[in-house]
Structures are given as structure tokens and as C-alpha cells.
Amino acid sequence: MRNTGFLLLFSGLYELKKEEYFSRYGRVNEEKLFHATGYLNVASILQENFDWRRCNRTKFGQGISFSSDAYYANKHCNKNNPDDRAMICAKVLVSEECEGFENLLLPLSCDTSTGNNDRVKVKFYDNEFYPAYVARYTNPNTVNKCRRFHRK
């Protein structure tokens, strides 16, 4: 499903942030990255965007984690999220990157912290990202375990 409502409402704020980063850093990359979450979270994300204040996993910083690898995003999705999940493909602004660490509040020298050989990118501020597409799925890790259990 494509998030046209959010695109219309908030793409202007995203574009302003993109211009701000270009002015501040002299360059900005727009990356398409994945974020896995429980499907019950999708409605609030589509209405209000990701909220970094609600993050409870902070291995590479206290922000929203994204990955270029959908499998990795699902594997490291909060284990409290049910098997009914959503994979969100988001547009994410990246200018300056630095290595993240656990409980990093705000990076001082960059806009994006990274981790696990750049497989994870963490964003800390509003309007640096927006969810463009959402796919609903059943957690394949759980499905595969069930299939293996029932094999003869």
C-alpha cells in the first residue's frame, strides 16, 4: 500500500529538511530504507510519522532505526511485536554519518548514526524520513519455525 495521504501532508516538511541539510552539509542523500514493526503501529505511523520518542531499542542510538536490508529489519524488529507485522519502506535523508553506540542521545557531529557495518542507520530528528510504502506480512521467522516443526 502506498502512503499517499502522508505524502501529501508531510512531504513539504521533508523537503524543507532536505534543503536545510543541503545548506548545512553541502550534500544530502535520499535513501530508501526498511523499518519493520507490528502491524498495529502502522496507522499512527502513517498519520503522525515515526516517533523517535517511542523507541525502546537503542543499540546504535535513541532514534528510529532503518536498514537497507529488509530481512535484517525483520530479524531485529522488537520481539514484543506480534507475528502480524508491517515492513515500511521509507525515504530517509542522510548527510553526515557517525558510528552509533548504545543509548546515544543525539550525535554532535552528524545527522545519522550507523551500526553493524552500516546495515543500520538511526535518525534522531523529525521530518528526516517518511514512510512511502507499507507491506503487511506474517513474521517469516516464526512461520519457518512452525514449518520445520511439522516436517516429516
Buried (B, 14 or more C-beta within 10 A) or exposed (E): EEBEEBBEBBBEBBEEBBEBBEEEEEEBEEBEBBBBBBBEBBEEBBEEBBEBEEBEEBBBBBBBBBBBBBEBBBEBBEEEBEBEBBBBBBBBBBBBBBEBEEEBEEBEEBBBBBBEEEBBBBBBBBBBBBBBBBEEBEBBEEEEEEEEEEEE
